[in-house]
Amino acid sequence: MSGKVKKRRNMYKFKPLVITKHKAKGLECPKARSGHRVACDHRHLYSYGGFNPCVSDTDPDMRDDQTWVASKPLFKELWRYNLVSEQWKRLPGQDSMPNELASNAMVLCGNMLMVYGGTGVPFGERCSNQLYVCNVDDGIMKVVPATGDSPEPQYGQALVCHNPYLYTVGGTTGYEYTCDIHRFDMRTGIWEAVYICSGKNESEPRGRYRHELAFDGKMIYVLGGGTSAEAYGFLEIPAFDLETNNWRTLSTHGDIDDNTVPAPRRCHGSVQYTDKKSGATSVVISGGYNGDAVFNDVWRLDLGALQWTCLKKCILPRPVYFHSTALTPIGRMYIFGGIIKEHNKVQRTNAIHSVWLTIPKLSEICWQALNHYWPNLMDKSPDELLLIGIPLQFVQRLDDSYAL
């Protein structure tokens, strides 16, 4: 009987909307951090930059790291986490990275990370308005030449990539906050101002930083954010219409159970996905901070219906802010790092958690089950894995050297 119970307990079960904690394996692992940015593809989670003033000068992992010695308390680092082997690898391109390493904006386009803005320390005294591209295969960052009407150097802004344009919205110099919109034409290398908030239109949103964006192909939605003294809410959402070139204020609907919406916050996580069956586009926000309280709740917004739903069974293990979240192409959200608050104690973390937001294809669920029952797949050669019938697309996810 005991053997049957044990076997049943270890049986794989696909669990959507359930938080899973991941234990990093291998010898390398990034230090706890906040203010970094992450992105995901099918194979990896990428983490860029970050900040931690609490790493000791006598830390045995860091005292001989000359890059850290020169950049502390900022991390001049790009890490890559394999989603199957659960092993971290630090990429070697630190010499090409800028010094503004906190509260950048970042998006992943193909195998290129696009990194914009950010600040050094002290925050706000040295900000960036430079765009970089980074090849995720080698970690080398390159400056993107730019002309035109560049945005002011800031940090805490947010990005949207749409066709040939990269839009940047909001940010702060450390003293002033904006919700201005600029766009960069990736074909010509020219910046242009799309909308500069002047107070003439009552729908113009207040200036902010550490907000998040959603995009449905026509409108850019601004979610939360704030200033050093205030956090903005979600009952009404500023949205910029790219067709009319004007701001609108959209009223949202509260959760159908209790008519509530997320509490005002900044420094939260956000991902966006489209349901393949219904075609509905949703945004999921997690955690955050309002200047007093730190949150561990997770909310979903249906962009079409503007309907909020509190994912009550999907609660972060600990309240967290200044973390970063990213979504794999098959609908799994990863959460890494940030500042956690527990028992009135505040500290940074390097924990990794994930949650399935959508139901993927059956082949993906089978792949998850295979890794559950056979956790040492990465010890096999690609030829052995192919021989037993594992499709090439999954073999290539196991290790960087397996990209055949």
Long-range contacts (C-beta under 8 A, 24 or more apart in sequence): 12-368, 12-369, 12-372, 12-373, 14-356, 14-359, 14-365, 14-368, 14-369, 15-356, 16-355, 16-356, 16-357, 16-358, 16-359, 17-311, 17-313, 17-314, 17-355, 17-356, 17-357, 18-313, 18-314, 18-355, 18-356, 19-314, 19-315, 19-316, 19-317, 19-353, 19-354, 19-355, 20-353, 20-354, 20-355, 21-317, 21-351, 21-352, 21-353, 22-86, 22-352, 22-353, 22-354, 23-86, 24-81, 24-86, 24-87, 24-88, 24-350, 24-352, 25-85, 25-86, 25-87, 26-85, 26-86, 26-87, 26-88, 28-87, 28-88, 28-89, 28-90, 29-88, 29-350, 30-75, 30-77, 30-79, 30-88, 30-90, 30-337, 30-350, 31-55, 31-59, 31-61, 31-62, 31-75, 31-350, 32-337, 32-347, 32-348, 32-349, 32-350, 33-75, 33-337, 33-348, 33-350, 34-321, 34-322, 34-323, 34-337, 34-338, 34-339, 34-348, 35-102, 35-103, 35-322, 36-75, 36-102, 36-324, 36-336, 36-337, 37-104, 37-105, 37-106, 37-115, 37-324, 38-106, 38-324, 38-325, 38-326, 38-334, 38-336, 38-337, 39-106, 39-107, 39-108, 39-113, 39-326, 40-83, 40-108, 40-326, 40-327, 40-328, 40-329, 40-332, 40-334, 41-108, 41-111, 41-136, 41-328, 41-329, 42-83, 42-328, 42-329, 42-330, 42-393, 42-397, 43-82, 43-83, 43-84, 43-396, 43-397, 44-80, 44-81, 44-82, 44-83, 44-136, 45-80, 45-81, 45-83, 45-326, 45-334, 45-336, 45-352, 46-78, 46-79, 46-80, 46-81, 46-108, 46-113, 46-136, 46-326, 47-77, 47-78, 47-79, 47-81, 47-324, 47-336, 47-337, 48-77, 48-78, 48-79, 48-101, 48-104, 48-106, 48-113, 48-115, 48-134, 49-74, 49-75, 49-76, 49-77, 49-101, 49-102, 49-104, 49-118, 50-74, 50-75, 50-77, 50-101, 50-102, 50-337, 51-75, 51-101, 51-102, 51-121, 52-348, 54-347, 54-348, 67-94, 71-99, 71-101, 73-121, 74-99, 74-101, 74-102, 74-120, 74-121, 75-101, 76-101, 78-113, 78-134, 78-139, 78-141, 80-136, 80-400, 81-336, 81-352, 82-397, 82-398, 82-399, 82-400, 83-328, 83-334, 83-397, 84-371, 84-377, 84-378, 84-397, 84-398, 85-378, 85-398, 85-399, 89-400, 91-136, 91-138, 91-139, 92-138, 92-139, 93-134, 93-138, 93-139, 93-140, 93-141, 94-139, 96-140, 96-141, 96-142, 97-132, 97-141, 98-128, 98-130, 98-132, 98-141, 99-126, 100-126, 100-127, 100-128, 100-155, 102-155, 103-155, 103-156, 103-209, 103-210, 104-128, 104-155, 105-157, 105-158, 105-159, 105-168, 106-159, 107-159, 107-160, 107-161, 107-166, 108-136, 108-326, 109-161, 111-135, 111-136, 111-137, 112-136, 114-159, 114-161, 114-166, 115-141, 116-157, 116-159, 116-166, 116-168, 117-151, 117-153, 117-154, 117-155, 117-156, 117-157, 117-168, 117-171, 118-155, 119-155, 119-156, 119-174, 123-155, 123-174, 124-155, 124-172, 124-173, 124-174, 124-175, 125-174, 127-153, 127-154, 127-155, 127-173, 127-174, 128-153, 128-155, 129-153, 129-154, 131-166, 131-184, 144-184, 144-189, 145-189, 146-184, 146-189, 146-190, 146-191, 147-189, 147-190, 147-191, 148-190, 148-191, 148-192, 149-182, 149-191, 149-192, 149-193, 150-182, 150-191, 151-180, 151-182, 151-191, 152-178, 154-178, 154-209, 155-209, 156-209, 156-210, 156-211, 156-225, 157-209, 158-211, 158-212, 158-213, 158-222, 159-213, 160-213, 160-215, 160-220, 162-215, 162-217, 162-242, 167-194, 167-220, 169-211, 169-213, 169-220, 169-222, 169-240, 170-207, 170-208, 170-209, 170-211, 170-222, 170-225, 171-209, 172-207, 172-208, 172-209, 172-227, 176-207, 177-206, 177-207, 177-208, 177-209, 177-227, 178-207, 179-204, 179-205, 179-206, 179-207, 179-208, 179-222, 179-238, 181-220, 181-240, 194-245, 195-240, 195-245, 195-246, 195-247, 201-246, 201-247, 203-238, 203-246, 203-247, 203-248, 203-249, 204-238, 204-247, 205-232, 205-238, 205-247, 206-232, 208-232, 208-266, 209-266, 210-266, 210-267, 210-268, 210-322, 211-266, 212-268, 212-269, 212-270, 212-283, 212-285, 213-270, 214-270, 214-272, 214-281, 214-283, 214-301, 214-303, 215-272, 216-281, 216-303, 216-304, 218-242, 218-243, 219-248, 221-250, 221-283, 221-303, 223-268, 223-270, 223-283, 223-285, 223-301, 224-262, 224-264, 224-265, 224-266, 224-268, 224-285, 224-288, 225-266, 226-264, 226-265, 226-266, 226-290, 226-291, 229-291, 230-291, 231-264, 231-265, 231-266, 231-288, 231-289, 231-290, 231-291, 232-264, 232-266, 233-261, 233-262, 233-263, 233-264, 234-261, 234-262, 234-264, 234-299, 234-301, 234-308, 235-261, 237-306, 250-306, 251-306, 252-301, 252-306, 252-307, 252-308, 253-305, 253-306, 253-307, 253-308, 254-308, 255-308, 255-309, 255-310, 256-307, 256-309, 257-310, 260-308, 260-310, 261-299, 261-308, 262-297, 262-299, 262-308, 262-310, 263-290, 263-293, 263-295, 264-290, 265-289, 265-290, 265-295, 265-321, 266-290, 266-321, 267-321, 267-322, 268-295, 268-321, 269-323, 269-324, 269-325, 269-335, 270-325, 271-325, 271-326, 271-327, 271-333, 271-357, 272-327, 273-327, 273-331, 273-357, 273-358, 275-358, 276-358, 280-304, 280-305, 282-357, 284-311, 284-333, 284-357, 286-316, 286-323, 286-325, 286-333, 286-335, 287-316, 287-319, 287-320, 287-321, 287-323, 287-335, 287-338, 288-321, 289-321, 289-322, 289-339, 293-319, 294-319, 294-320, 294-321, 294-339, 294-340, 294-341, 295-319, 295-321, 296-320, 298-355, 300-357, 314-355, 316-353, 317-351, 317-353, 318-342, 318-349, 320-349, 327-357, 330-358, 330-360, 330-361, 330-364, 331-356, 331-357, 331-358, 331-359, 331-360, 332-356, 332-357, 332-360, 333-357, 363-391, 367-394
